[in-house]
Amino acid sequence: MKERDIQNYLYSNPEVLFPSGNITEKASEYSIHGKRIDLLFVVDGVRYIVEIKNVPIQREHIGQVVEYYGLMRQYMKDANLAMILVSSSIPEWRAAYLEELGIRCVEIPDVPTTDEEVKRICKETISYSKKVKQKIEVESALGDDESVSFEDIAPPVNPKGMAFARRMLTESLEPIREIFNEYDIFPFGITRTHSFDIDLEHDPIRKYGVVEFTHGGIWWAYRFGFSENMPKNDVPNISIIANTTGLDVTINAELQRSQKVLFKRIQANLAEFNRLLDNHGGLWLKTYLKYEHQPQSYHWILSDMMSPGEFDGDEIIKIRHKHEKVFNEERELWIQKIISGNIEITEAKKNHLEKQNKRLNLAIRLVEPFQIDSDIWTLKPEKQVNEIVGAVQRLKPLIDFFLRKEK
């Protein structure tokens, strides 16, 4: 089936994509700044950019629809915009990540010929339309030309911080794709407005501090991979995380699978890792003990922090061994602190804490921070994006080190 056939079908039957919406405008081959958008619909005041591919979704297709979004945003600053990619084949995990970015994925391998197929597409759209409305509400908290201060993005999460994270994720994606053009790159947002962290405030002399419970900050990330079948997050990614001291741009080995890859690669080629670390020159080391208090929700304890020049690959390995030796003691200490110090923790979470956390879970982060006094908080929005992209670019040699395929 040709793309044109699906395009013509959707143009003539837009209710398939928008079954419960008020469709007030539609266009085929909509032209903007020398580019042509396959389909454009205005539904309930939202402009939907629709790009159609009769092949499985590739990263250049994602870049194409994001480019159209950027052009529409540039020329229609007050418009509410959303993106839809129609494809003959969409891997489930890829669709999930793209919807974090605000791109709806619709699998249409052929012009629908049965009511069942039409109902499937309609059902997915109703759910997506609700997400679009929520996205627009978030974005409205931050004007197009409005910069943010550190106070806007510091924990706990607030609407302006969430709007900043979505802006950064959307506008940084294509520049980062160009830098990491040998990988598939999939963005995803992680913003938990109700989960708790434990911040262990760092004292550079005593090497420990005071426990303070705080809600998590805004958090978004870029996942790198080589193939459609790669499991999620099984290698270090780049995460950008707001905390009480700044915004950390970090190579993040958060899950135990990615931690394993990080340690394996460092041990296998220690000299090269240390050379790359020295070449960067501005990375901090942060390690976090993670304790699960309900399925896939964690407390994070800042356990070790070292400034640039204070650590190398050997030190990272030693830190891991240190925590392995005292795992039982640390586990008992922190679970009791979580239970006794957190008035919001439920009995179910207490029970989960006691039953789980049987293995060391030590997240490793190599961090370039934008601290409270950083110049980034005085810049215009496009300059803030450029600063984030620049920090991610400086991490590329280390991402290559951790992600390279084994020979």
N, C-alpha and C positions, 0 to 999 in steps of 0.2 A: 504494500500500500504506500502511495506517495504522501509526503508531508502535505502537499497541496490539497489532497482529498480530505485529510483530517482538518486542515485549516478551514476549508470551505464548509465542512460539516459543523464545526464549532461556531463559525460565524453565523450560520443559519439557525443553529440550535444552541444559543448561549445559555439557555436554562439548564443544560446538562452540567455546565460548570457552576451555575449560580441559581440553584433551584428555588431558593427562598428569598432571592434578592430582587430589588427594583432596578432593572437594567435600563438606564436612561440614554446611554450612548454606546456605539460600537464602531470599530474601524478595522479594516484589513490592510496590511502593508502600510501601517502608519509611519510617516516619515518625520524624523527629528534629527537635525544637524548631520544630514548625510547618511543616517542609518535608517533601516526599515524594521519596524517591530511587526512580527507576524500578525498579532491581534491585540487590540486595545479595547477594553470594556470599562465603562463607568457604572458601578453597581453600588447603590446606597452611598453615593458620594466618594467612593474609593475608585481610583484608576488602577486597573489590573493590567499589567504587562504580561502578555502570554507569548512564550517562545515554544515552537514545536520542532521536535526532532524524531525522526523515524529510526533511530538507533539508540542503544543504551547511552545514558547520560555520561558525558565526558567532562573533564574539568573546564575545557574551553567553552562548553555550552553554559556552564555556570557563570564564567567570566562574561559571556555575552549578555546574559540577562541582567547581571549586576551593572554592566556598562550602560545598558539602556535605562536602568533605574537611576544611575547617576546623571545621565543626560536629562531625564525627566525632572529630577530634583533640581538641576541647574536652571532649567527654563520654566519650571512650574513650582516655585519655591513653596507656595501655600497648598499644593495638592497633597492629598492623602494617597500614597502609592503602595502597591503590593505586587508581588512577582509570582508567576506560575510557569513551571517548566512541564511541558507535555512530552512524554517520551514513550517509545515502544517497550522499554524495559528499564526498571528502576530498582536497584538493590535496596532492600528494606533499610539497612543501616545507613546507606547514603541519603535516602529520603529523610530519615530522622535528623541527621546532621544539618541538611540544607534547610529544613524547617526551623532549626534554631536561628538561622540567618534570616528567616522570613520568606524563603522561597518554597512555595507549595509544589510538590511533585505529583503529577497525575500520569498514571500508566494507561496509555491508550494504544495498543498495538495495531488496531485497525478501527475503521469507522464502526461504531456500535450498531449491532443489528438486532439485539434482543433487549427486552425490558430489564432483565437481570443486570446486564452490563451497564445500562444507563443508571439504574438504581445504585450500583456500586460507586460510580463516579459522583453522583449526587450526594450520597451519604458522606463521602470523604470531604466534599466541599462545605457542607454545613458546619462540620467541626472546624475546618480551616477558617471560615468566615469569622467565627468567634475569636480565633487567635489573632486575626487581622485587626479586629476592633480593639483587642487588648493591646496590641503593638502600637496602634495609633494613639491610644490613651497614654502609653509610656512615652512615645516620642514627643507628644505635645508638652511634656514637662520641660523641654529644652528647645529654645528657638534655634532656627537654622544658623544664625550668626552668633549664637551665645556660647561663650567659653564657660568652662567650669573651674571652680577653685578646688583645692584639696578637700575643703570641708564638704563640698557637694558629693564627693565620691567616697569619703571615709565611712567606715562601718558605723552604725548599721545601714543596710541597704535602704535607699529612698528613691522616689520616682526620678529625680534628676540624675542620680547616679546610674540608674538602670537605662535611662535615655542616652547617657554618655557612653555606656558600654555597648549599646546597640549601634550607636553612630560609629564608634571606633571599629567594631567588628565588621560593619558593612563597608566603610570607606577605606579600611586598611587591606581588605582582602585582595584586590587586584594587584596593588604594588607588591604585596608579599608573595603572591603567586608568581610574579615575574622574577623575584629573587630566588625562589625555591622551585624553578620551573621543571626540575627533574623528578619532582614528587607529585602525587595527588595530595591536595591540601583541603581539609574539611574543617570549617570553623564550627564552634559550638559555644553557646552561652551557658554559664553555670551561675545562677544568681539565686541563692537560697535566702529568702527573707525570714525564715523561721528557725533555721538551724543555729546551733551554738558552736562557737570555737572557744578554746581556752588559750588565751595569750599568756605565755610565760615571758614577762617583760625582761629584757636582756640587760644585765649589768656587766660591762666589759671587765671589771676587776674581779668580782666574785664568780662570774660565769653562770649566775642564776638570778632569779628575781622573784617578783610577787605574782601570784596567780590572779588573773582577771578574766571573768567570763564576758564575752562579747558576742553579739550576733555577727554572722559572716558578712563580708563586704562583696561588692560586685566582682565578677570573675568571668573572664571569657578565655578561649583557648583556640589553638590551631593544631589539628591532628595531621600527621604526615604518614603517608603509606605508599606502597608500591603496586598494590593490586586490589581488585574488587573483593578478594576473599580474606583480606587481612583482618584479624580480630581487632576489636576496639581497644585503643589505649595500651597495647602491649609493648610499646616503646616509649621513651621520653617524648613529651610534647612541649610546645611553648604555651605557657599559661600566663595570663596577666591578671594580677590579683591585688585588690585594695585591702590594706590593713591599717592598723592604727598609726603607722609610721610613714606610709607612703604607698605608691603604686609600684608593685614589683613585676618587672618583665623577666620571666624565668624559664629556664629549661627545667621541666618538672617531671620527676619520676614519682608519681603519686601512688599508682597501684603497685601491688607486689610484683606483678609481671614486668612492669617497666623498671622497677627497682632492680630486678634480677638482671635485665639487659644492661642497665647502667653500670652495675658493679662488674659484670662480666667483661664489658668493653674496656673499662678502666684497667682492670687487672691484666687483660691481654696485651695492652699497649700503653703502659704507664707513661713512658717517655713522650709519646705523641700527645697524650692527654695534657700532660703538664706544659708542653710547648704551646698548645692551643689556649690553655688557661692563661699563660703568660702573655700571649699575643693579644688577648682581649684586654687584660689588665684592669678591668673594673668590676669583676664579678665577686659578689659575696656568696658565702655558703650558709644556707639555712637548712636544718633538719627538723622534721616534725614527727613526733610520736602520734599515731592515729589509733583511736579507740572507737570501735563501732558501737553506737548505742541503740540503733535499730537498723534494719536492713538498708545499707547504702547511705547511712547518715552517720557522721563522725564528729568526735571532738579532736581538735588538733592542738598539740602542745609543742610550742617552739622550744626545742631541746638544745640545739647547738646553733651558734651563729658566729661566723668568722668573717673579717673584712678582707678585701683584696690583698694578696700577698701573705696572708696568715695560714693558708692551707694549700695543699696540692692533692694529687690523687692518692698518695699514701695516707694522708690525713683523713680523707673521706673513708677509706677502707678501715682505718683504725677506729673511727667513730662508729662504724657499723659493728665491728667486733666488740667495742665497749658496750653497746646497747644489747648485744646478744648475751654477753656475760651477766648482765644485771637485769635481764628481761623480767624474771619473776618478781623481783623487788620493785621495779618501776611499774609493772602492771598493777600490783597491789596498791602502791602509793597513789597512782593517778586515778584508778577506779574509785578509790575511797574519796579522793578530792572531788571528783566529778559528782559523786552521790551526795556528799556532805555540803558541797558549796553551791550546787545548782538547784535553786528552789523550783525551777520549772521542770525538772526531770520527773518523769512518771514512773510508776512501779514497773510497767512493762519495759521501759528503757533500762531501769536498774537491773531487771532480770536478764535482759539481753546483754548488758555489759558483763555480767558475771559469767554467763554461759559462753560468750564468744571471746574474741581476742586471745586466742590460744597461741598465736605466732606473732613474732615481731613484725610490726608494720611501720617502717621508718621511711617517710617520704623525704626525698632529697631534692633540694632546689638550688640551682645556680642562678643567682639573682643580679640583675642590673636594676637598681631602685631609682624611682623618681620620688624623692623624699618631699616632706612637707614644704621645704624652702626651695624646691626646684623651680627653675624658670618656666617649666612647662605650664604651670598654673597661671601664668600671666599672658600666655600666647593666644592668638586667634584659633578657632577650631581647626582650620586646615593645617596650621603649624603644629597643633597638638597631635594630629594624625601623623604628620611627618616625623615627629619625635618618636612616637611609638614604633612606626615602621623602621626607623633607623636603629632602634634598640633591638628589634627582632632580627634585622639584617646582620648586626654584629654577632648574633648567636649562631649564624649559619654554619661556620666551620665546626662548631661543637655538635650541632644537629647532624651534620654529615658524618661526624665521628661515631655517633651513637646509632645512626640509622643505616649506615652502609650495609649492603648485602654481603653476607659471608661468602668467601670464594671457595 
